[in-house]
C-alpha cells in the first residue's frame, strides 16, 4: 500500500498536538561558508570599486581636490567667454 501523501492531513494532525511537543536544547553546529561564484564575486568587486573608488584616503583626497579645482577653472573660463561675447567689437 502506498504511503499517505496528503500534506493537509499531516498538517492537521501535527498542528493538533503541537503544544505537546517537547524540543531539545539548541545544538551548535559548524556552518559551512557558501562558495561564491567567481564571476559574481568579480562583479561585486567592480561595483564596490566604482562606488568607493580605489586608492588610499590621501589619494582620494587629492582626487577630490583636483575635481574641485577643475570645476572652479571651468566656471572661470565660462565667465571669461561670456565677457568676450558681450564686449563690444
VOBA-1610 file (N, C-alpha, C; in pm, whole numbers, padded with zeros to 5 digits, always signed):
BEGIN
Unk+00084-00118+00000Unk+00000+00000+00000Unk+00089+00124+00000Unk+00051+00226-00076Unk+00129+00348-00088Unk+00114+00433+00039Unk+00222+00503+00078Unk+00211+00588+00198Unk+00117+00705+00173Unk+00062+00756+00281Unk-00032+00867+00272Unk+00042+00993+00227Unk+00004+01047+00113Unk+00073+01163+00057Unk-00012+01289+00062Unk-00105+01293+00150Unk-00191+01409+00163Unk-00128+01504+00267Unk-00063+01613+00222Unk+00006+01700+00318Unk-00089+01775+00410Unk-00210+01804+00365Unk-00303+01877+00452Unk-00344+01793+00571Unk-00362+01664+00549Unk-00400+01576+00659Unk-00286+01569+00761Unk-00162+01562+00711Unk-00045+01559+00800Unk-00035+01687+00881Unk-00060+01801+00816Unk-00051+01930+00885Unk-00159+01942+00992Unk-00275+01891+00962Unk-00385+01900+01058Unk-00352+01815+01181Unk-00304+01693+01160Unk-00274+01606+01274Unk-00156+01659+01353Unk-00057+01716+01286Unk+00059+01766+01361Unk+00024+01895+01434Unk-00065+01976+01380Unk-00100+02101+01447Unk-00188+02077+01570Unk-00259+01966+01571Unk-00343+01934+01688Unk-00256+01910+01811Unk-00142+01845+01794Unk-00058+01807+01906Unk+00066+01895+01918Unk+00067+02006+01852Unk+00187+02089+01850Unk+00223+02141+01990Unk+00125+02175+02068Unk+00152+02228+02202Unk+00208+02123+02296Unk+00198+01997+02260Unk+00250+01891+02344Unk+00393+01851+02308Unk+00446+01904+02198Unk+00582+01869+02156Unk+00684+01928+02251Unk+00790+01852+02275Unk+00900+01898+02359Unk+01025+01901+02273Unk+01091+02018+02269Unk+01209+02034+02185Unk+01334+02023+02270Unk+01438+01968+02213Unk+01567+01959+02282Unk+01637+02094+02274Unk+01734+02118+02361Unk+01806+02245+02354Unk+01885+02256+02222Unk+01917+02377+02186Unk+01987+02403+02060Unk+02124+02339+02063Unk+02164+02286+01950Unk+02294+02222+01937Unk+02378+02306+01842Unk+02500+02337+01883Unk+02587+02416+01797Unk+02643+02329+01686Unk+02644+02382+01566Unk+02699+02309+01452Unk+02792+02401+01376Unk+02880+02341+01300Unk+02970+02419+01216Unk+02894+02457+01089Unk+02894+02587+01060Unk+02825+02634+00942Unk+02926+02648+00830Unk+02900+02581+00719Unk+02990+02589+00606Unk+02969+02722+00535Unk+03080+02784+00496Unk+03068+02906+00419Unk+03028+02871+00278Unk+02929+02938+00229Unk+02880+02910+00095Unk+02979+02965-00007Unk+03015+02883-00103Unk+03108+02927-00206Unk+03039+03028-00295Unk+03112+03132-00330Unk+03057+03237-00415Unk+03107+03213-00557Unk+03017+03228-00650Unk+03052+03214-00790Unk+03160+03319-00823Unk+03272+03280-00885Unk+03379+03376-00910Unk+03337+03494-00997Unk+03248+03469-01093Unk+03202+03581-01177Unk+03120+03680-01094Unk+03035+03627-01005Unk+02954+03714-00920Unk+03044+03794-00827Unk+03147+03727-00770Unk+03239+03796-00681Unk+03309+03910-00755Unk+03350+03885-00880Unk+03418+03987-00959Unk+03324+04105-00986Unk+03197+04076-01016Unk+03101+04185-01038Unk+03084+04269-00913Unk+03075+04205-00796Unk+03060+04278-00670Unk+03183+04364-00641Unk+03301+04313-00673Unk+03423+04391-00653Unk+03422+04514-00742Unk+03383+04496-00868Unk+03378+04610-00960Unk+03278+04716-00912Unk+03164+04670-00860Unk+03064+04765-00810Unk+03117+04842-00690Unk+03183+04773-00597Unk+03233+04841-00478Unk+03344+04938-00512Unk+03429+04903-00609Unk+03536+04993-00650Unk+03477+05116-00719Unk+03372+05096-00798Unk+03309+05208-00866Unk+03247+05305-00766Unk+03191+05252-00659Unk+03127+05337-00559Unk+03232+05408-00472Unk+03326+05333-00418Unk+03423+05387-00324Unk+03546+05444-00392Unk+03576+05401-00510Unk+03699+05441-00575Unk+03813+05356-00523Unk+03925+05367-00587Unk+04038+05285-00550Unk+04147+05375-00495Unk+04228+05325-00409Unk+04340+05401-00357Unk+04326+05428-00208Unk+04427+05496-00156Unk+04427+05528-00014Unk+04345+05653+00010Unk+04327+05687+00137Unk+04250+05807+00171Unk+04318+05932+00116Unk+04451+05934+00121Unk+04521+06052+00070Unk+04504+06065-00081Unk+04505+05951-00152Unk+04484+05956-00296Unk+04342+06004-00328Unk+04245+05958-00250Unk+04108+06001-00271Unk+04093+06151-00242Unk+04163+06200-00138Unk+04157+06342-00105Unk+04218+06425-00218Unk+04330+06380-00273Unk+04393+06451-00384Unk+04301+06454-00506Unk+04233+06344-00533Unk+04141+06337-00646Unk+04025+06433-00625Unk+03973+06441-00504Unk+03864+06534-00474Unk+03909+06677-00493Unk+04030+06709-00445Unk+04084+06844-00460Unk+04101+06876-00609Unk+04148+06781-00687Unk+04166+06802-00831Unk+04032+06830-00899Unk+03928+06756-00860Unk+03796+06778-00919Unk+03740+06914-00881Unk+03763+06958-00757Unk+03715+07091-00715Unk+03786+07201-00795Unk+03916+07187-00814Unk+03991+07285-00892Unk+03942+07286-01037Unk+03908+07171-01089Unk+03859+07160-01226Unk+03728+07236-01242Unk+03635+07221-01146Unk+03507+07292-01156Unk+03527+07443-01144Unk+03620+07486-01057Unk+03649+07630-01045Unk+03706+07684-01176Unk+03798+07608-01234Unk+03862+07651-01358Unk+03760+07660-01471Unk+03668+07563-01478Unk+03564+07566-01581Unk+03471+07686-01562Unk+03434+07714-01437Unk+03346+07828-01411Unk+03415+07958-01450Unk+03544+07971-01419Unk+03620+08091-01452Unk+03630+08108-01604Unk+03659+08002-01676Unk+03670+08012-01821Unk+03534+08044-01884Unk+03426+07993-01825Unk+03292+08024-01874Unk+03263+08173-01860Unk+03301+08229-01746Unk+03280+08372-01723Unk+03362+08455-01822Unk+03484+08413-01848Unk+03568+08485-01943Unk+03508+08479-02083Unk+03454+08366-02122Unk+03391+08352-02255Unk+03269+08444-02265Unk+03190+08451-02159Unk+03072+08539-02160Unk+03116+08685-02170Unk+03225+08718-02102Unk+03275+08855-02107Unk+03320+08892-02248Unk+03385+08802-02318Unk+03430+08828-02456Unk+03313+08839-02551Unk+03209+08756-02530Unk+03094+08757-02620Unk+03013+08885-02604Unk+03002+08938-02484Unk+02920+09057-02461Unk+03000+09186-02484Unk+03130+09179-02493Unk+03212+09301-02512Unk+03189+09355-02653Unk+03183+09490-02665Unk+03161+09549-02799Unk+03286+09528-02887Unk+03262+09507-03011Unk+03371+09481-03106Unk+03408+09604-03180
//
